[in-house]
Amino acid sequence: MSGFEQKYRIFLELCTEDYLIRYANKGLYKRSLKELDNGVTVQYSWNDASVSCQLSDGTHCTLENTLDHWQCSCPSDNICKHILISILYYQREHQTEDTLNQGEAASSAELEPESVLVTESRFRWMIESDLAPLIKSFSSSLIEEVLFRLRYPEQIELLEDSLLTVRLVKQEIEVSYTEEASLAKALCKIKQTAGNMAKLEALLRYRMQQGLDDTEAISGRVHDTTFSLQTVRECRSMLAGLLKTGLARLPQSYMAQLETLAITAHSGHLPEIERSLRGIQGELLLFFNRHVRFSMQSMLNRVSKLYLALQVLEQEKVSTFKQSQLIGSFRSKYYTVPELHLYGLGADAWETRSGYRGITYYFYCFDDAEIYTYSDVRAVYYEDNPFSYTEHYGSFTPWLPNLTFRQFAGEEVQFRSVKVNEEHRLSSGEGARLTLLPRTGVEEVNLGKYMQDVASVLAEDSRPFELFSVPQERLAMIKVARVVEHRFDKQSQDLILTMESDQGETLDLTLPYSTEWETMIKRLESGYGPRTLEQFYAFVRIEQQRIYPISFLKGPTVISLKLDTGYGRTGRIGRL
């Protein structure tokens, strides 16, 4: 017996009925058996790493000791009956008595109660094997996407026969694993990259069900921590100079230094450092202009966090994963999620101190009880790159050509195959399918942790300071009985709307004045709309002990304050 024939016989022990049916299909398997019963024969010629099979019907096949690689003279692009016949004929004609006896023993063992333990032991590798060699051939981008998908709940179903099949219910994908500790030998109808992703995801979800968490163990494979250490030292030195000099004696030429350093950080692969420098630049501009909204506390927080991050990067003593969190990324990576059921909460227009303008649309997700956003953003620190809020708010969405963003902000929708990133931002990329659903009244929606009373909103933010995490907005939904007062504070240039709850508690909502929202401020200040508004919900953002309203909701209606009351559309707010 040749060396390869021995390997081939070991491979044929794997080729059970279940294995072949899952690799091909039941109909093809039955047709192959029928051909054998009708008298088709096979002659085998053994090579060093393959076997040549000559079928009596004139077809010629070449097989290896895996079904991933084969050749057949027939025109089929997929596994064909000739391949199955070549396998089944050898099994019928050349199986040894020992193999047959083992098969009989295994069949009788199925009747015994302890056979469950035997079956389980055949697949112990799925929870006991070291993952490193199993995922060695997988790319870092594939592993990263699988890790991201694990954040979303997915029901799995298990079927044990000669294979262990894991079914991802929501995605309608089945992956069958053999007794051999190899993902390459696992079976999945989906081919190429998507199939490899399904094999790894199903394995990790199975391990999660068994109480194992592999996230930290394999996260080191997916993070790029290449950056310019010299730029980090320059940034820290400059911030140290700022702290030593103090704001009062700081020359305005310091703004140009910040801009130069931000550009250097960009070229040094330090995107989060670049963003932080531009944020400090925006704060300083307010300080030099003696603007009422300059906050010394905000400035100190920005400088302190950036300085600490630079110090950690310079020491190079943290893990690859934590380094990647400090470095950030220029563009967020988006990954496909099978489906999302979203409830529109309104839209907010904004402009950052680092030179960006945009509109963010907020949605509550029923699937994971989190808030998702879609942002239309433009960098406007160059004079020839303007951004019109009115134009973008009235434009059509990329998912449905007849749906405007103004409508999108107040809809209940179902996304399928939509891409999202780590911050729960939606992508406008191709492939997503959007379906409009009948909108539920806000009073009937369970908003989970985001539904808060006045006392919890006014409470100090108890979230711990975390250097190795992306700062998240603090958002809340508040039930309001009525608007009891509205006034304009000339000193702070803020419009204050005082709300009252059903329990008599009051809460001030702050709308900062700017020329962009002059119409909105004047109309709300005059009491147009809000003075008749009762028993509604306010969706708010909480920053530095101030509460900024984003939208008002009642029943199925949503009013985005800046965008729906700032450009002559205030008639809607009176009908909330």
C-alpha positions in Angstrom: 0.0 0.0 0.0 1.4 3.4 -1.0 2.0 6.2 1.5 -0.8 8.3 0.0 -3.3 5.4 -0.1 -2.9 5.1 3.6 -3.6 8.8 4.0 -6.6 8.5 1.7 -8.0 5.7 3.8 -7.8 7.9 6.9 -9.6 10.6 5.0 -12.3 8.2 3.9 -13.1 7.5 7.6 -14.1 11.1 7.8 -16.4 10.9 4.7 -19.5 9.7 6.5 -23.0 10.0 5.0 -23.6 13.2 7.0 -20.3 14.7 5.9 -20.8 14.1 2.2 -24.4 15.3 2.3 -23.5 18.5 4.0 -20.5 19.1 1.7 -22.7 18.4 -1.4 -26.4 17.8 -0.9 -28.7 14.9 -0.3 -30.0 14.6 -3.9 -26.5 14.4 -5.3 -25.5 11.8 -2.7 -28.5 9.6 -3.5 -27.8 9.9 -7.3 -24.2 8.7 -6.6 -25.5 5.7 -4.7 -27.9 4.9 -7.5 -25.1 5.1 -10.1 -23.1 2.6 -8.0 -26.1 0.3 -7.7 -26.4 0.4 -11.5 -22.9 -1.0 -11.9 -20.6 2.0 -12.2 -17.0 1.0 -11.3 -13.8 2.9 -10.6 -10.1 2.2 -11.2 -7.5 3.9 -9.0 -4.0 5.0 -9.8 -2.0 6.2 -6.8 0.3 9.2 -7.1 2.6 10.9 -4.5 -0.1 13.3 -3.2 -3.3 12.4 -5.1 -5.2 9.5 -6.6 -6.5 9.3 -10.2 -9.9 7.8 -10.6 -11.1 6.4 -13.9 -14.9 5.8 -13.9 -16.4 3.2 -16.2 -18.6 5.9 -17.8 -15.5 7.6 -19.1 -15.2 10.3 -16.6 -11.8 11.0 -15.0 -11.3 12.5 -11.5 -8.3 13.5 -9.4 -8.7 13.5 -5.6 -6.6 14.4 -2.6 -7.1 13.7 1.1 -9.5 16.7 1.4 -12.6 17.8 -0.4 -11.3 21.3 -0.7 -9.1 20.3 -3.7 -10.3 18.0 -6.5 -10.6 17.9 -10.3 -13.1 16.3 -12.6 -13.4 16.1 -16.4 -17.1 16.9 -16.3 -18.1 20.6 -16.7 -19.4 21.1 -13.2 -17.9 24.0 -11.2 -19.1 22.5 -7.9 -18.6 19.1 -6.3 -20.2 16.5 -8.6 -21.5 13.0 -8.5 -18.3 11.6 -10.0 -16.3 12.8 -7.0 -18.8 11.2 -4.6 -18.8 8.0 -6.7 -15.0 7.8 -6.5 -15.2 8.1 -2.7 -18.1 5.7 -2.2 -16.9 3.0 -4.5 -13.6 2.8 -2.6 -15.4 2.7 0.7 -17.6 -0.2 -0.6 -14.8 -2.2 -2.2 -11.7 -1.6 -0.1 -12.8 -1.1 3.5 -11.0 -3.4 5.9 -12.7 -5.8 8.3 -11.3 -3.7 11.2 -13.0 -0.6 9.9 -16.3 -2.4 9.4 -16.1 -3.9 12.9 -15.4 -0.4 14.3 -18.5 0.8 12.5 -20.6 -1.9 14.0 -19.3 -1.2 17.5 -20.1 2.5 17.0 -23.6 1.7 15.8 -24.3 -0.5 18.9 -22.8 2.2 21.1 -25.5 4.7 19.9 -28.0 2.6 21.9 -26.1 3.0 25.2 -26.8 6.0 27.5 -23.1 6.8 27.9 -22.9 7.3 24.1 -23.7 11.0 24.8 -20.4 11.3 26.6 -18.6 9.6 23.8 -20.2 12.0 21.2 -19.2 15.0 23.3 -15.6 13.8 23.7 -15.3 13.6 19.9 -15.7 17.4 19.6 -13.9 18.4 22.8 -11.3 20.2 20.7 -13.8 23.0 20.0 -13.6 24.2 23.6 -10.2 22.8 24.6 -7.9 23.7 21.7 -5.6 26.7 21.6 -7.1 29.2 19.2 -3.8 30.5 17.9 -3.0 27.6 15.5 -6.7 27.3 14.4 -6.8 30.9 13.2 -3.2 31.2 12.0 -4.3 31.3 8.3 -7.0 33.9 8.9 -6.3 37.6 8.0 -6.4 40.2 10.8 -9.3 42.0 9.0 -11.4 38.9 9.0 -10.7 38.2 12.7 -11.5 41.8 13.5 -14.9 41.7 11.8 -15.8 38.4 13.5 -15.0 39.9 16.9 -17.2 42.9 16.1 -20.1 40.6 15.1 -19.9 38.8 18.4 -21.1 41.9 20.1 -24.6 41.3 18.7 -26.8 38.6 20.1 -27.3 35.6 17.8 -29.2 32.4 18.7 -27.4 29.2 17.8 -28.8 25.7 17.4 -26.7 22.5 17.7 -27.1 19.2 15.9 -24.8 16.3 16.7 -24.4 13.2 14.5 -21.1 12.2 12.8 -20.5 16.0 12.7 -21.3 18.8 15.1 -23.4 21.4 13.2 -23.8 24.9 14.6 -26.6 26.9 13.1 -26.6 30.7 13.3 -30.4 31.2 13.4 -30.7 34.9 12.5 -28.2 34.6 9.6 -29.6 31.3 8.5 -26.0 29.8 8.2 -24.9 26.3 9.1 -21.4 25.2 9.8 -20.5 21.6 10.4 -17.3 20.6 12.3 -15.5 17.3 12.1 -13.6 15.5 14.9 -10.4 16.9 13.5 -9.2 20.1 15.2 -9.2 22.2 12.0 -11.4 25.0 10.7 -10.3 24.2 7.2 -12.1 20.9 7.4 -15.3 22.5 8.7 -18.2 22.5 6.2 -20.2 25.6 5.1 -22.3 26.3 2.0 -20.9 29.8 1.8 -17.6 29.9 0.1 -14.4 32.0 0.2 -14.0 34.8 2.8 -17.6 34.9 3.9 -17.5 31.1 4.5 -14.3 31.4 6.6 -15.9 34.2 8.6 -18.9 32.0 9.3 -16.7 29.1 10.4 -14.8 31.2 12.9 -17.9 33.0 14.1 -19.9 29.8 14.7 -16.9 28.3 16.6 -16.5 31.4 18.9 -20.3 31.6 19.5 -20.3 27.9 20.5 -17.4 28.6 22.9 -19.3 31.5 24.3 -22.2 29.3 24.9 -19.8 27.0 26.9 -18.7 29.9 29.0 -15.5 30.8 27.2 -14.5 34.4 26.2 -11.8 34.6 23.5 -12.0 38.3 22.8 -8.9 39.3 24.7 -6.9 36.3 23.5 -7.2 37.0 19.8 -7.6 40.8 19.8 -3.8 41.2 19.5 -4.0 39.9 16.0 -6.1 42.8 14.7 -4.5 46.0 15.9 -1.9 48.2 14.0 0.1 50.2 16.5 2.7 51.8 14.1 3.2 55.5 15.0 5.8 58.2 15.1 7.4 58.2 18.6 9.2 61.5 17.8 5.8 63.2 17.1 4.5 61.9 20.5 7.5 63.5 22.2 7.1 66.8 20.4 3.4 67.0 21.3 4.1 66.2 25.0 6.9 68.8 25.1 4.6 71.5 23.6 1.8 70.7 26.1 4.3 70.9 28.9 5.3 74.3 27.7 1.6 75.4 27.6 1.1 74.3 31.2 4.2 76.0 32.3 3.5 79.3 30.5 -0.2 79.5 31.3 -3.0 80.9 29.2 -2.7 84.5 30.3 0.9 84.8 28.9 0.3 82.5 25.9 1.0 84.3 22.5 -1.6 84.0 19.7 1.2 82.5 17.6 0.7 79.3 19.6 -2.4 78.6 17.4 -0.1 78.2 14.4 2.1 75.8 16.4 -0.9 73.7 17.2 -2.0 73.6 13.5 1.5 72.5 12.5 1.7 69.8 15.2 -1.8 68.6 14.2 -0.6 68.1 10.6 2.5 66.3 11.9 0.3 64.0 14.0 -1.7 63.2 10.9 1.4 62.2 9.0 2.8 60.3 12.0 -0.3 58.0 12.1 -1.7 59.5 15.2 -5.3 60.3 14.3 -6.7 60.6 17.9 -3.8 62.9 18.8 -4.6 65.1 15.8 -8.2 65.3 16.8 -7.3 66.2 20.4 -4.9 69.0 19.2 -7.6 70.5 17.0 -10.0 70.4 19.9 -7.5 72.3 22.1 -7.0 74.7 19.2 -10.8 75.4 19.1 -10.9 76.0 22.9 -7.9 78.5 22.6 -9.7 80.3 19.8 -12.6 80.9 22.2 -10.2 82.1 24.9 -8.3 84.6 22.6 -11.7 85.9 21.4 -12.9 86.3 25.0 -16.0 84.3 24.1 -18.5 83.7 26.8 -18.6 80.0 26.1 -14.9 79.4 26.8 -14.6 76.9 29.6 -11.4 76.6 31.7 -12.6 73.2 32.9 -13.1 71.9 29.4 -9.7 73.2 28.4 -8.0 71.6 31.4 -9.8 68.3 30.7 -8.6 68.3 27.0 -5.0 69.1 27.9 -4.9 66.6 30.8 -6.3 63.7 28.8 -4.0 64.3 25.8 -0.9 64.7 28.0 -1.6 61.5 29.8 -2.2 59.6 26.5 1.1 60.9 25.1 2.9 59.9 28.2 1.5 56.3 28.0 2.4 56.1 24.3 5.9 57.3 24.9 6.6 54.8 27.7 5.4 51.9 25.4 4.4 49.7 28.4 0.8 49.0 27.6 -0.7 46.2 25.5 -1.1 46.4 21.7 -4.9 46.7 22.2 -4.6 49.6 24.5 -2.1 51.4 22.3 -4.5 51.1 19.4 -7.2 52.8 21.5 -4.9 55.7 22.2 -3.8 56.0 18.6 -7.3 55.8 17.1 -8.0 55.5 13.4 -8.4 58.0 10.6 -11.5 56.2 9.3 -13.8 54.0 11.3 -14.1 50.5 10.1 -17.6 49.4 9.4 -18.9 45.8 9.6 -22.1 44.2 8.3 -24.8 43.5 10.8 -27.6 41.1 9.7 -30.4 43.4 10.8 -31.3 46.3 13.0 -34.7 47.5 14.1 -34.4 51.3 14.8 -36.7 54.0 16.2 -36.1 57.6 15.1 -35.4 60.0 18.0 -34.6 63.2 16.0 -31.6 65.0 14.6 -29.2 67.6 15.8 -27.1 70.1 13.9 -23.6 70.9 15.3 -20.2 72.5 14.7 -17.1 71.5 16.5 -14.3 73.7 17.8 -11.9 71.6 15.7 -13.5 72.7 12.5 -16.2 70.2 11.5 -19.9 70.7 10.8 -22.6 68.1 10.5 -26.1 66.7 11.3 -26.4 63.6 13.5 -29.5 61.5 13.4 -30.4 59.5 16.5 -32.1 56.1 16.7 -33.0 53.7 19.5 -32.2 50.1 18.6 -34.7 47.5 19.8 -32.2 44.6 19.2 -29.5 45.6 21.7 -31.1 48.6 23.6 -28.5 51.0 22.4 -28.6 54.3 20.5 -27.3 54.4 17.0 -26.5 57.4 14.9 -26.0 58.4 11.3 -23.9 61.6 10.8 -23.5 63.7 7.7 -20.2 65.5 8.4 -17.9 67.9 6.5 -14.6 69.5 7.5 -15.1 73.3 7.2 -11.7 74.6 8.5 -11.0 75.3 4.8 -12.8 78.3 3.4 -13.9 76.6 0.2 -15.7 73.8 1.9 -19.1 75.1 3.2 -21.9 73.1 4.8 -25.6 74.0 4.5 -27.7 72.5 7.2 -30.9 73.2 5.2 -29.6 71.6 2.1 -28.4 68.4 3.7 -31.4 68.0 6.0 -33.7 68.2 2.9 -31.7 65.9 0.7 -32.5 62.2 0.0 -31.1 59.3 2.0 -28.8 56.8 0.2 -31.0 53.8 1.1 -34.4 54.9 -0.3 -34.4 57.4 -3.1 -37.7 59.0 -2.1 -37.0 59.3 1.6 -35.5 62.6 2.8 -33.3 62.9 5.9 -36.0 65.1 7.4 -38.4 62.2 7.2 -35.8 59.6 8.1 -35.2 61.3 11.5 -38.7 60.5 12.6 -39.3 57.1 11.2 -39.3 53.5 12.6 -37.2 51.4 10.2 -35.8 47.9 9.6 -32.2 47.7 8.2 -30.9 44.5 6.7 -27.2 43.9 6.0 -26.3 47.4 7.2 -22.7 48.3 8.1 -22.0 49.9 11.5 -18.8 50.8 13.5 -17.8 50.4 17.1 -19.5 53.7 18.1 -22.8 52.4 16.7 -22.7 54.7 13.7 -24.5 53.7 10.5 -22.7 53.6 7.2 -24.2 54.9 3.9 -22.4 52.2 2.0 -24.1 50.0 -0.6 -25.7 46.7 0.2 -28.0 47.9 3.1 -31.7 47.4 2.6 -34.1 49.8 4.4 -37.8 49.1 5.1 -40.1 51.7 6.6 -42.3 50.3 9.4 -45.5 51.8 11.0 -44.2 54.1 13.7 -45.1 53.3 17.3 -46.0 56.1 19.6 -43.1 57.1 21.9 -45.3 56.5 24.9 -45.4 52.8 24.0 -41.7 52.3 23.4 -39.5 50.9 26.1 -36.3 53.0 25.9 -34.5 51.1 28.7 -31.6 52.9 30.4 -32.2 56.0 28.3 -35.6 56.7 29.9 -34.7 58.8 33.0 -36.4 61.0 35.5 -35.3 64.6 36.4 -33.4 63.5 39.5 -31.2 61.0 37.6 -30.5 63.6 34.8 -29.5 66.2 37.4 -27.3 63.7 39.2 -23.5 64.0 38.8 -22.2 61.8 36.0 -20.8 58.9 37.9 -19.1 57.2 34.9 -15.4 56.7 35.7 -12.8 58.4 33.6 -11.4 56.0 31.1 -8.3 56.8 29.1 -8.6 53.7 26.9 -12.1 54.2 25.6 -13.9 56.4 23.1 -15.8 59.2 25.0 -19.6 58.7 24.5 -22.4 61.2 24.6 -24.6 61.1 27.6 -28.1 60.9 26.2 -31.5 60.7 28.0 -35.2 60.8 27.3 -37.3 62.7 29.8 -41.0 62.8 30.3 -42.2 66.4 30.5 -45.6 67.7 31.8 -45.3 71.2 30.5 -43.0 74.2 29.7 -43.3 76.6 32.6 -40.9 79.3 31.6 -38.7 80.4 28.7 -36.1 83.2 29.0 -33.0 84.4 27.2 -29.8 84.9 29.3 -27.9 87.8 27.7 -24.8 87.1 29.7 -24.4 83.5 28.6 -26.2 84.0 25.3 -28.4 81.0 26.0 -32.1 80.4 25.7 -33.4 78.6 28.8 -36.5 76.5 28.6 -37.7 75.4 32.1 -39.6 72.1 32.1 -41.8 70.6 34.8 -42.4 66.9 35.4 -45.7 65.3 36.6 -44.1 65.2 40.0 -43.5 68.9 40.0 -39.7 68.7 39.5 -38.2 71.4 37.2 -35.4 71.1 34.7 -33.6 73.8 32.7 -32.9 73.0 29.0 -30.2 75.1 27.4 -30.1 76.2 23.7 -26.9 78.2 23.0 -27.4 81.2 20.7 -25.7 81.4 17.3 -26.6 83.3 14.1 -27.4 80.0 12.5 -30.2 79.4 14.9 -31.4 83.0 15.4 -34.9 82.3 14.0 -35.3 79.3 16.2 -34.2 81.2 19.3 -36.5 84.1 18.7 -39.5 82.0 18.0 -39.0 79.7 21.0 -38.2 82.8 23.2 -41.5 84.3 22.2 -43.3 81.2 23.4 -44.5 80.2 19.9 -45.4 76.5 20.1 -43.8 75.5 23.5 -46.3 77.5 25.6 -49.1 75.2 24.5 -46.9 72.1 24.7 -47.9 69.5 27.3 -47.3 65.9 28.2 -44.4 65.2 25.8 -40.9 63.7 25.8 -37.6 65.6 25.5 -34.6 63.8 24.1 -31.5 65.5 25.5 -27.7 65.5 25.6 -26.0 66.1 29.0 -22.7 67.9 29.0 -20.8 69.6 31.8 -23.9 69.8 34.1 -26.0 71.4 31.3 -28.9 69.7 29.5 -29.1 70.5 25.7 -32.4 69.4 24.1 -32.2 67.7 20.7 -35.8 66.9 20.0 -39.4 66.8 21.4 -41.5 63.7 20.8 -45.2 63.0 21.3 -47.1 60.1 19.9 -45.6 59.3 16.5 -44.3 62.8 15.9 -40.7 64.0 16.3 -39.6 67.6 16.2 -35.8 68.2 15.9 -35.5 71.6 17.5 -32.7 73.2 15.5 -33.7 71.8 12.2 -37.5 71.8 12.3 -37.9 75.1 14.1 -35.0 77.1 12.8 -36.0 77.6 9.1 -39.7 78.5 9.1 -41.2 75.1 9.9 -42.4 75.9 13.4 -46.0 75.0 12.6 -45.3 71.4 13.4 -44.3 72.0 17.0 -47.7 73.3 18.0 -49.3 70.1 16.9 -47.1 67.8 19.0 
